[in-house]
Each structure stands twice: as structure tokens, then as C-alpha cells.
Amino acid sequence: MPLVAIALAALAIGCEQLVQWKYGPMGIIAFVALTVGVRARNVLMSGIGAVILVMLLAQPG
């Protein structure tokens, strides 16, 4: 079980770093909002994070 938790934590940190590298501070804010919303089961917060990420992904270039 601890190995699975460590692997999931490493995957989450890697994903967070990738988002920050590619999309900057706004990407990290969106990723954090999405994560907090999902963990707290708050639809509004996760929706805001998802919308921001989609807007960042839809940008040309």
C-alpha cells in the first residue's frame, strides 16, 4: 500500500510540474482548483479549475 501511495504522489507531482512548465502560473492555479474541488467534492471549484484548464489547452500556439 505505501508503494502505491508513493507512486501516485510522484505521478501527481510530475503532472503538476508539467502543467506549470507548459502553462505557467495560471495552469498551476487551475490544476490546484481542480484537485481541491475533486477532493472536497465541491462541484463549483472543480468546474472552475476544469474550465480554466480547457481555456489554456484551447489557446492557439
C-alpha positions as CSV (number, residue, x, y, z in Angstrom):
1,M,0.0,0.0,0.0
2,P,2.7,2.6,0.8
3,L,4.4,1.9,-2.6
4,V,1.1,2.7,-4.4
5,A,0.7,5.9,-2.4
6,I,4.3,6.9,-3.2
7,A,3.7,6.1,-6.9
8,L,0.5,8.2,-7.0
9,A,2.2,11.1,-5.3
10,A,5.0,11.0,-7.7
11,L,2.6,10.9,-10.6
12,A,0.6,13.9,-9.2
13,I,3.8,15.9,-8.7
14,G,5.0,15.1,-12.2
15,C,1.7,16.1,-13.7
16,E,1.7,19.4,-11.7
17,Q,5.2,20.2,-12.8
18,L,4.3,19.5,-16.5
19,V,1.3,21.8,-16.3
20,Q,3.3,24.5,-14.6
21,W,6.1,24.3,-17.2
22,K,3.8,24.3,-20.2
23,Y,1.0,26.7,-19.0
24,G,2.7,28.8,-16.3
25,P,1.2,30.1,-13.1
26,M,-2.4,30.1,-14.4
27,G,-2.1,26.4,-15.2
28,I,-1.0,25.6,-11.7
29,I,-3.8,27.6,-10.3
30,A,-6.3,25.7,-12.5
31,F,-4.7,22.4,-11.6
32,V,-4.9,23.2,-7.8
33,A,-8.5,24.4,-8.1
34,L,-9.5,21.2,-9.9
35,T,-7.7,19.0,-7.4
36,V,-9.1,20.7,-4.4
37,G,-12.6,20.7,-5.9
38,V,-12.4,16.9,-6.6
39,R,-11.1,16.1,-3.1
40,A,-13.6,18.3,-1.3
41,R,-16.4,17.2,-3.7
42,N,-17.1,20.8,-4.5
43,V,-18.5,21.0,-8.0
44,L,-18.1,24.7,-8.3
45,M,-14.4,24.7,-7.5
46,S,-13.6,21.7,-9.7
47,G,-15.7,23.2,-12.5
48,I,-13.7,26.5,-12.3
49,G,-10.4,24.6,-12.5
50,A,-11.6,22.5,-15.4
51,V,-12.8,25.5,-17.4
52,I,-9.5,27.3,-16.9
53,L,-7.5,24.3,-18.0
54,V,-9.7,23.8,-21.1
55,M,-9.2,27.5,-21.9
56,L,-5.5,27.1,-21.6
57,L,-5.5,24.0,-23.7
58,A,-7.6,25.6,-26.4
59,Q,-5.2,28.5,-26.9
60,P,-3.6,28.5,-30.3
61,G,0.2,28.2,-30.3
